[in-house]
């Protein structure tokens, strides 16, 4: 008999994030989740997945905001 090796599970630590919704927002979220047959937690995690997966060790410099982020009147465009 071959003894199968068991996979070791990685220990995860979790952090709770809380925010408040108005009664209308909560009702809307609940109705949407019911229609899509999902849970509010799965819906929220799916929608913020791109923010919570790629920046664990750092954020690229181009994503930081600078004080001159909006430049409506650039002199180089004028002929």
MODELLER restraints for C-alpha pairs under 7 A, 6 or more apart:
rsr = mdl.restraints
at = mdl.atoms
rsr.add(forms.Gaussian(group=physical.xy_distance, feature=features.Distance(at['CA:29:A'], at['CA:40:A']), mean=6.90, stdev=0.5))
rsr.add(forms.Gaussian(group=physical.xy_distance, feature=features.Distance(at['CA:33:A'], at['CA:39:A']), mean=5.67, stdev=0.5))
rsr.add(forms.Gaussian(group=physical.xy_distance, feature=features.Distance(at['CA:33:A'], at['CA:40:A']), mean=6.22, stdev=0.5))
